[in-house]
Amino acid sequence: MQLPIKHIIHQYRFDKGQLAKTIFVNAAMLLLLFMLLSSKQAGISGDEEVHYQQSLKVYNYFATFGNDHSALDTPTSHLKYYGQSFDNLTTILIRWFGIEDIYTFRHLMNGFAGWLCILLAALLAVWLSGYGAGILTLFLFALSPTFLGHAQNNLKDIPFALAYIAGTFYILKWLFAEKQKWQDAALLILSIAFCISIRPGGLLLICYLLLFALVKEAITYRETSKIEIGTLRRKIATVGLIVILSYFIGILLWPYVLQNPVRGFRESYQVMAQFPTTIRQIFEGKLVWSDRMPWYYLPKLMLITIPLLVWAGILGFMAVTGKAVRKDWLKYALLVFTILFPILFVIYEKSNLYGSWRHFLFVYPSIVVLAAIGIWHTIRYFQSRLKKGLVITVVLLLAIHPLGFMARNHPYYYLYYNQLVGGLKGAYSNYETDYYYHSIREGSEWLTSYLKQTRPGESLRVGTNFPADWFFRNEKKIALSYFPYGERSQHDWDYYIAANSYISPVLLKNGNWPPKNAIKIIESDGVPVSAVVKCENKAGFLGYMAFQQHRTEESAKYFEEAIKNNCQDELIFFNFASVCYGSGDKAKAMSLLQKGLEINPECEQILMFQANIKAENGDQQGAGELYRKLIGINIKYFDAYPPLAKILIGRNELKQARELLKNCLTMQPGFKAAYAALAESYRVSDPEVARKYDELAK
């Protein structure tokens, strides 16, 4: 495998040092081996199943010559707006070669894409600053847990990062070449096309090409005061050809855009720019909606999850690299622009962000390149061996933290947090940890082995908070079902596998997760990231079923039994309280609700129930406080807005009530109860306006 890589490297004539080339090549090959082996042991990522299913639909679209339109019908996932070409290409290979172990193959492909991304970043560093910088780039990537973790199984963001760094590299290389070569132009076309084919944001590379070409020509004119019209025309024609070919190659495996290459792409870009699906994530110890994150969400998560060694390299680049790169300042300026512009753009646009900074992995290769060049020139800046040795010592000391984390926590590299927040332990319950559900694989494999030893041949029900069908595909006696952890008492199961994603930070902090009936806890750096739970008593589920079927007395008996068994499920207390309240035992209902809040003080259903009871009993102040508390916990708990507005209207605080309801409608435009409440606020003062809101409510 070394010969093709050596040939690629040799053609760039980066350096004359044979030793440096040899170190570079062997380091790259070792990293490839490591990444492929690591990918084989990865779990299935949070988006992987749905993207794989979409790739099957895309395959069928082309296999039926466009007659199968299922790839165009994605009202929930919105995946028709993704090109997801890497998923599609991988599925084509799976189908053509009859590969049975689908996810292992997908992960190997992704590991290879991640390695290519690293290799191209290292080659860019070599092109800019020599083999020393290139070797350090490989070194820094080998100590980048977040990137390596996503390189195991993230077939969206890693291939996009590969395309982005390839496009950036070849834009710079083509623009700054003394004599532009058709080979570089061809690689540039393929890079931009690949980027566009994954997601609409690949259009950035076309914008960069046009902008950078314009800037370079403007600077050349300023320095020479000359314009060669013939040369300029050829460049414009070439850039135009690159743009056109890149775009049309980029949409070849994208059914939705193929339907209408202009309108389809425009719509896809608009959807992706403000992605409609919003989720709640833990940030700074609270659950926050992804479209309501503070502006610093992205930069802060990058700051606390990228190793301090990389940040030290960036500081070194800013401090001592100026003189060394002065002649190439424009190259570096353009490279820095490709990092900062996307980040600043989404901050300005207040984009919907979640899943830490995985959607911005594409800027990381360029960050590493600058950090590596910074370290390289910092070492070279000092003349004495002692000072050089001190710099190298600092580098090695800073490498210990990410290296130690990966050694202790294989394969959960992407859970890494740096020393600024006290590592993973400090981040636990304050920021998301296993948000991509990697640990479900280990939990599933452990449970499979456990059941073969303890309950062989039994028919069992297994629940999960992430689809795990693939891991149990050979277990015919196991029936799988998927439902959130918080709703576990409303489903029938014998065992339950839960990653700690979408679990309230309150439960993570107060020790109610993992629950006491966990028979296996999967930890990373001492932090529980997943648990296998055994159902010791189904009374909670039976009580819920009896309650649903209006068998009140039977339901109450089951719930009494359930809460005697060290119950840590607040929803059981909520459902039992509903039974008691419906039977007229309001005191017991309130007592049960309070016990439920002892488990989870931020349980939204319980707070809403308590507020409604207080409102019904005439305690408007107490009810109002609870409604406000509920909205403070979850700004999108829309059912709390109309009753709170009603209380405000009763106090004649009409302005506050209307502002509250209008804020609700900006988030949930079709919420009829909010329109009805608005109508009531105008009923006396302006009947005509009230009538219009009544019509909207209908």
Helices and strands as residue ranges (DSSP letters): H 2-12, H 18-40, H 48-63, G 70-72, G 79-81, H 85-96, H 102-129, H 131-142, H 145-153, H 157-176, H 182-198, G 200-202, H 203-224, H 229-250, H 255-259, H 263-273, E 280-283, E 286-289, G 290-292, H 297-305, H 308-320, G 326-328, H 329-349, G 358-363, H 364-381, H 385-408, G 413-415, G 419-421, H 423-427, H 440-454, E 460-464, G 469-472, E 478-482, G 485-490, E 495-499, H 505-510, E 518-524, E 527-534, H 539-548, H 552-563, H 570-582, H 586-599, H 604-616, H 620-633, G 638-640, H 641-650, H 654-667, H 672-682, H 687-697
